[in-house]
Amino acid sequence: MHILITGAAGFLGSHLTDRLLRDGHSVLGVDNLSTGNLENLAHHHGEPRFRFMQWDICQPLPAQEEPNHLDYVFNLASPASPPEYLRLGIETLRVGSIGTENMLALAERHGAGFLHASTSECYGDPLVHPQTEDYWGNVNPVGPRSVYDEAKRYAEAMVMAYHRNRCVNTHLVRIFNTYGPRLHPSDGRVISNLMMQALRGEPLTIYGDGKQTRSFCFVDDLIEGIVRLARSDEHMPVNIGNPAEFTILECAQAILEVTGSKSELRFEPLPENDPTRRRPDITKARARLGWEPQVQLKEGLARSLHYFKSKLAVGV
């Protein structure tokens, strides 16, 4: 297949690129590098089935650069870490709206399938637990996080409109907390923050009382879920994440054990609109895709340790 991946130089985009090339497909990776990093794709240099294009998808692809044929478009372009989407608020809204529509129009022109990477943030600070796909969410549309939440919610509406009104073969994945190699060490998310602090011997920053929960999915499991969804006939949103629920304190303890660090804990105020609970109900993924995660937290942390140590060694 001839496949286009937006956000290809990002954490998830680069892992998806790896998987699709490994499966024998040809990949055009597109990224404006506002948050992506070409180091994530460096190992594909010289691969004849891979081409990279630096481009902002808020502009349609130049005619001379558009492939002659596309079978599938994976739309993963968006800042995803809180510090980045707060810094790039307008850009985040634009890529979720204008950028998503441009890529849907591209898929329509080529008769290609389309998968959009949405997020568990669509549920906001949920009043239903665990979160099922038919829950409409509890989202603050004007809070600091709204630039990300609402960009993703709007994008879901646009995807469904192209499916219903233009008959595009679309898929929607709601991604829950994911971690693993290539997660930027300073991206502001729980695993990367605590892992780097532990490796440096610094106090681990715990926001609030640390009893808020998250569900952490190892990146290989997430990519498997995305690939299975893209091959399916399911067009409504599907949760992909690990339903094992941990408090932030439990996550910190697991990181201390894996790293062997003696770091202490430091408590800070909880950020505004930070969700208190987050856990996917993956009943639909199990039933429709035959998917569930295989890698549990401590194993995934151990498999990520070398990467984070390498970043510490170069002073990132």
FILUM-888911 format. One line per field, with one value per residue (C-alpha): residue number from 1; residue in three letters; y, x, z. Coordinates in Angstrom, 3 decimals, decimal comma, padded with zeros to 6 digits, always signed. Layout:
nr	c(NUM|...)
rest	c(ala|...)
north	c(Y|...)
east	c(X|...)
up	c(Z|...)
//
This chain:
nr	c(1|2|3|4|5|6|7|8|9|10|11|12|13|14|15|16|17|18|19|20|21|22|23|24|25|26|27|28|29|30|31|32|33|34|35|36|37|38|39|40|41|42|43|44|45|46|47|48|49|50|51|52|53|54|55|56|57|58|59|60|61|62|63|64|65|66|67|68|69|70|71|72|73|74|75|76|77|78|79|80|81|82|83|84|85|86|87|88|89|90|91|92|93|94|95|96|97|98|99|100|101|102|103|104|105|106|107|108|109|110|111|112|113|114|115|116|117|118|119|120|121|122|123|124|125|126|127|128|129|130|131|132|133|134|135|136|137|138|139|140|141|142|143|144|145|146|147|148|149|150|151|152|153|154|155|156|157|158|159|160|161|162|163|164|165|166|167|168|169|170|171|172|173|174|175|176|177|178|179|180|181|182|183|184|185|186|187|188|189|190|191|192|193|194|195|196|197|198|199|200|201|202|203|204|205|206|207|208|209|210|211|212|213|214|215|216|217|218|219|220|221|222|223|224|225|226|227|228|229|230|231|232|233|234|235|236|237|238|239|240|241|242|243|244|245|246|247|248|249|250|251|252|253|254|255|256|257|258|259|260|261|262|263|264|265|266|267|268|269|270|271|272|273|274|275|276|277|278|279|280|281|282|283|284|285|286|287|288|289|290|291|292|293|294|295|296|297|298|299|300|301|302|303|304|305|306|307|308|309|310|311|312|313|314|315|316)
rest	c(met|his|ile|leu|ile|thr|gly|ala|ala|gly|phe|leu|gly|ser|his|leu|thr|asp|arg|leu|leu|arg|asp|gly|his|ser|val|leu|gly|val|asp|asn|leu|ser|thr|gly|asn|leu|glu|asn|leu|ala|his|his|his|gly|glu|pro|arg|phe|arg|phe|met|gln|trp|asp|ile|cys|gln|pro|leu|pro|ala|gln|glu|glu|pro|asn|his|leu|asp|tyr|val|phe|asn|leu|ala|ser|pro|ala|ser|pro|pro|glu|tyr|leu|arg|leu|gly|ile|glu|thr|leu|arg|val|gly|ser|ile|gly|thr|glu|asn|met|leu|ala|leu|ala|glu|arg|his|gly|ala|gly|phe|leu|his|ala|ser|thr|ser|glu|cys|tyr|gly|asp|pro|leu|val|his|pro|gln|thr|glu|asp|tyr|trp|gly|asn|val|asn|pro|val|gly|pro|arg|ser|val|tyr|asp|glu|ala|lys|arg|tyr|ala|glu|ala|met|val|met|ala|tyr|his|arg|asn|arg|cys|val|asn|thr|his|leu|val|arg|ile|phe|asn|thr|tyr|gly|pro|arg|leu|his|pro|ser|asp|gly|arg|val|ile|ser|asn|leu|met|met|gln|ala|leu|arg|gly|glu|pro|leu|thr|ile|tyr|gly|asp|gly|lys|gln|thr|arg|ser|phe|cys|phe|val|asp|asp|leu|ile|glu|gly|ile|val|arg|leu|ala|arg|ser|asp|glu|his|met|pro|val|asn|ile|gly|asn|pro|ala|glu|phe|thr|ile|leu|glu|cys|ala|gln|ala|ile|leu|glu|val|thr|gly|ser|lys|ser|glu|leu|arg|phe|glu|pro|leu|pro|glu|asn|asp|pro|thr|arg|arg|arg|pro|asp|ile|thr|lys|ala|arg|ala|arg|leu|gly|trp|glu|pro|gln|val|gln|leu|lys|glu|gly|leu|ala|arg|ser|leu|his|tyr|phe|lys|ser|lys|leu|ala|val|gly|val)
north	c(+000,000|+003,632|+005,403|+008,996|+009,688|+013,210|+013,931|+011,258|+012,663|+012,602|+009,955|+007,935|+008,859|+007,521|+004,228|+003,873|+004,558|+001,755|-000,674|+000,073|-000,127|-003,406|-004,658|-003,936|-000,696|+002,513|+005,564|+009,308|+010,978|+014,579|+016,828|+020,553|+019,730|+022,174|+019,403|+016,423|+015,453|+014,029|+011,924|+009,732|+008,817|+008,843|+005,044|+005,078|+007,161|+005,459|+003,315|+003,416|+002,880|+005,933|+009,611|+012,556|+015,916|+018,909|+020,574|+022,207|+020,387|+023,558|+024,174|+021,609|+019,573|+021,243|+019,654|+018,623|+016,841|+015,050|+011,304|+009,874|+007,303|+006,867|+003,915|+005,277|+008,444|+008,336|+011,779|+012,084|+015,728|+017,791|+018,993|+016,489|+017,319|+019,997|+022,402|+022,263|+022,700|+025,491|+027,196|+026,525|+027,026|+028,586|+026,169|+023,254|+024,482|+025,059|+021,639|+019,972|+021,868|+023,134|+020,492|+017,634|+018,845|+019,162|+015,573|+014,317|+016,065|+014,405|+010,983|+011,649|+012,592|+009,336|+007,078|+006,334|+005,181|+007,660|+007,225|+010,181|+010,108|+011,494|+011,423|+010,481|+014,240|+014,254|+012,945|+015,843|+015,281|+012,373|+011,893|+008,339|+005,800|+003,918|+005,846|+004,231|+005,578|+006,649|+009,027|+012,641|+013,987|+016,776|+019,336|+022,983|+024,666|+027,834|+026,499|+026,360|+022,801|+023,633|+024,336|+020,616|+019,158|+021,162|+020,749|+016,991|+017,098|+019,289|+016,970|+013,994|+015,846|+016,661|+013,055|+011,792|+014,412|+013,209|+009,644|+010,373|+013,026|+012,119|+008,321|+008,412|+005,221|+006,824|+005,544|+007,300|+006,142|+007,718|+007,349|+007,082|+007,826|+006,184|+005,943|+004,304|+005,073|+008,416|+010,052|+013,422|+013,562|+017,073|+016,791|+017,355|+014,003|+011,747|+008,958|+011,180|+013,704|+011,123|+008,915|+011,761|+013,107|+009,646|+009,157|+012,565|+011,817|+014,763|+014,752|+013,320|+015,993|+014,809|+017,138|+017,315|+014,424|+011,911|+009,901|+010,937|+008,010|+007,300|+004,235|+003,798|+001,984|+000,908|+002,298|-001,079|-002,080|+001,209|+000,916|-002,606|-001,284|+001,526|-000,854|-003,230|-000,365|+000,893|-002,554|-002,812|-001,755|+000,187|+003,873|+005,168|+006,087|+003,264|+003,561|+002,237|+002,213|+000,026|-000,434|-001,116|+001,947|+003,405|+006,375|+008,795|+007,702|+004,068|+005,083|+006,996|+003,958|+001,724|+004,166|+004,253|+000,449|+000,182|+002,896|+002,007|+005,690|+006,938|+010,138|+011,541|+012,886|+016,589|+017,650|+020,588|+022,140|+020,334|+022,113|+023,675|+021,205|+018,288|+015,129|+013,281|+009,919|+008,350|+004,734|+003,322|+000,810|-001,338|-003,647|-002,438|-002,880|-006,422|-007,319|-005,520|-005,662|-008,649|-006,241|-005,748|-004,568|-007,135|-005,043|-004,131|-001,045|-002,300|-004,255|-001,226|+001,033|-001,430|-001,488|+002,336|+002,715|+002,581|+005,341|+007,716|+006,957|+007,807|+011,172|+011,840|+011,043|+013,724|+016,271|+016,469)
east	c(+000,000|+000,980|+000,450|+000,767|+001,392|+001,074|+003,019|+005,456|+008,440|+006,591|+006,560|+003,619|+004,056|+007,599|+006,602|+003,713|+006,155|+008,378|+005,475|+004,078|+007,489|+008,103|+004,788|+006,018|+004,187|+005,537|+005,291|+005,316|+005,947|+004,771|+005,634|+006,256|+008,694|+007,063|+007,188|+008,446|+012,114|+013,896|+016,044|+012,979|+013,159|+016,934|+017,144|+015,069|+017,630|+018,232|+015,081|+013,591|+010,034|+010,175|+010,106|+009,918|+008,355|+008,551|+005,161|+002,403|-000,828|-002,807|-001,812|-002,837|+000,071|+001,730|+000,432|+003,934|+004,478|+001,147|+001,551|+000,020|-001,780|-002,625|-004,292|-004,428|-003,878|-003,021|-003,558|-001,413|-000,356|-000,846|+001,094|+000,187|+002,122|+000,636|+003,618|+003,606|-000,091|-000,239|+002,678|+001,184|-002,484|-003,581|-001,465|-003,039|-006,541|-005,614|-004,083|-007,083|-009,510|-007,948|-005,230|-007,635|-009,992|-007,119|-006,094|-009,680|-010,025|-006,779|-008,084|-011,347|-009,526|-007,574|-010,360|-008,081|-008,893|-008,390|-007,583|-007,589|-005,695|-008,081|-007,623|-009,020|-009,016|-012,359|-013,769|-012,294|-012,457|-014,877|-017,976|-018,311|-015,663|-014,212|-014,803|-016,830|-016,953|-020,592|-019,776|-019,955|-017,449|-017,027|-014,822|-014,150|-014,317|-012,520|-009,922|-006,166|-006,411|-009,304|-007,031|-006,191|-009,485|-011,663|-009,345|-009,671|-013,433|-013,939|-011,728|-013,890|-016,978|-015,220|-014,120|-017,655|-019,040|-016,663|-017,719|-021,453|-021,585|-018,641|-018,480|-014,817|-013,690|-012,771|-011,653|-011,317|-008,960|-009,184|-005,693|-005,096|-001,794|+000,999|+004,704|+007,870|+011,086|+011,050|+008,672|+010,368|+012,049|+010,757|+007,308|+005,489|+003,744|+003,808|+006,150|+008,786|+008,780|+009,150|+011,604|+014,029|+013,769|+014,476|+017,499|+018,873|+018,327|+015,950|+012,758|+009,812|+007,161|+003,708|+000,821|-002,017|-002,051|-000,951|-004,145|-005,447|-005,296|-003,983|-003,835|-000,510|-000,216|+003,142|+003,685|+003,968|+000,543|-000,970|+000,425|-000,963|-004,391|-004,187|-003,209|-006,053|-008,554|-007,376|-008,086|-011,538|-015,023|-015,576|-016,217|-017,225|-014,577|-012,644|-010,687|-007,134|-005,336|-004,416|-007,306|-004,924|-005,411|-002,633|-002,479|+000,341|+001,922|+001,870|+003,423|+006,160|+006,899|+007,171|+009,623|+011,735|+011,897|+012,792|+015,459|+016,830|+016,593|+016,465|+014,648|+012,094|+008,659|+007,828|+004,178|+002,982|-000,485|-002,682|-002,788|-006,097|-008,581|-006,181|-008,347|-008,680|-009,442|-008,619|-009,221|-010,430|-013,197|-011,782|-014,769|-015,257|-011,569|-011,630|-014,843|-014,314|-010,528|-009,498|-007,089|-005,931|-002,580|+000,109|+002,778|+002,179|+003,598|+006,827|+007,790|+007,135|+009,153|+012,038|+011,865|+011,965|+014,824|+017,689|+016,114|+015,693|+019,226|+020,542|+018,801|+020,251|+023,728|+023,487|+022,086|+018,501)
up	c(+000,000|-000,506|+002,804|+004,021|+007,710|+009,085|+012,268|+011,092|+013,013|+016,323|+019,020|+017,705|+014,045|+013,927|+015,557|+013,105|+010,258|+011,566|+011,705|+008,251|+006,587|+008,417|+007,015|+003,483|+002,668|+001,130|+003,391|+002,768|+006,126|+006,494|+009,452|+009,919|+012,766|+015,179|+017,792|+015,768|+015,536|+012,503|+014,856|+015,270|+011,576|+011,046|+010,923|+007,712|+005,803|+002,470|+002,702|-000,830|+000,415|+002,697|+001,786|+004,193|+003,414|+005,735|+005,381|+007,407|+006,585|+007,275|+003,654|+001,005|-000,321|-003,332|-006,533|-007,582|-004,258|-003,997|-004,641|-007,798|-005,698|-002,031|-000,350|+003,179|+005,232|+008,944|+010,467|+013,604|+013,210|+016,369|+019,375|+022,087|+025,239|+027,538|+027,405|+023,603|+022,942|+025,525|+023,746|+020,311|+021,119|+017,817|+015,798|+017,681|+016,847|+013,211|+012,644|+014,273|+012,044|+008,802|+008,720|+009,335|+006,597|+004,131|+004,775|+004,551|+001,191|+000,076|+001,118|-000,737|-003,967|-003,886|-002,653|+000,305|+003,802|+006,623|+010,313|+012,677|+015,953|+018,550|+022,295|+025,670|+026,337|+024,495|+027,785|+029,780|+033,542|+033,220|+035,325|+033,959|+034,936|+033,137|+029,931|+027,157|+023,622|+023,960|+026,864|+025,653|+028,126|+030,676|+028,943|+029,740|+026,295|+027,433|+029,875|+029,195|+027,863|+025,542|+022,573|+022,485|+023,711|+021,345|+018,358|+018,745|+019,325|+016,256|+014,209|+015,189|+013,923|+010,656|+010,185|+010,724|+008,305|+005,577|+006,307|+006,252|+003,530|+001,300|+001,893|+002,947|+004,705|+008,033|+011,424|+014,779|+017,525|+020,976|+022,365|+026,101|+027,875|+025,891|+026,659|+025,398|+023,505|+021,622|+024,088|+024,455|+027,867|+028,591|+027,050|+030,327|+030,618|+033,648|+032,522|+030,909|+033,759|+036,507|+034,599|+033,898|+037,452|+038,849|+036,576|+037,586|+041,264|+041,568|+043,648|+041,696|+041,112|+042,160|+041,364|+043,876|+046,335|+043,692|+044,019|+040,606|+038,183|+034,715|+032,477|+030,711|+027,368|+025,930|+022,450|+020,663|+021,976|+020,857|+017,334|+017,032|+017,992|+015,441|+012,636|+013,482|+013,571|+010,169|+008,701|+010,289|+009,230|+012,483|+011,786|+015,212|+017,846|+019,486|+022,740|+022,513|+025,829|+028,759|+031,220|+034,124|+036,343|+038,507|+040,806|+040,068|+043,363|+042,198|+038,887|+040,723|+042,883|+039,802|+038,214|+041,366|+041,334|+037,641|+037,768|+041,199|+042,091|+045,688|+044,745|+047,164|+046,262|+045,941|+045,913|+043,799|+043,175|+040,657|+037,244|+036,175|+034,623|+035,142|+034,983|+038,288|+036,688|+033,351|+032,357|+029,033|+028,652|+025,813|+025,386|+021,804|+020,901|+022,259|+020,428|+017,100|+016,734|+018,851|+020,549|+024,092|+025,490|+026,214|+027,968|+031,608|+033,283|+034,863|+031,737|+029,556|+031,855|+031,753|+027,939|+027,910|+030,372|+027,849|+025,766|+028,713|+029,917|+026,450|+026,600|+030,026|+028,667|+025,974|+028,377|+027,094)
//
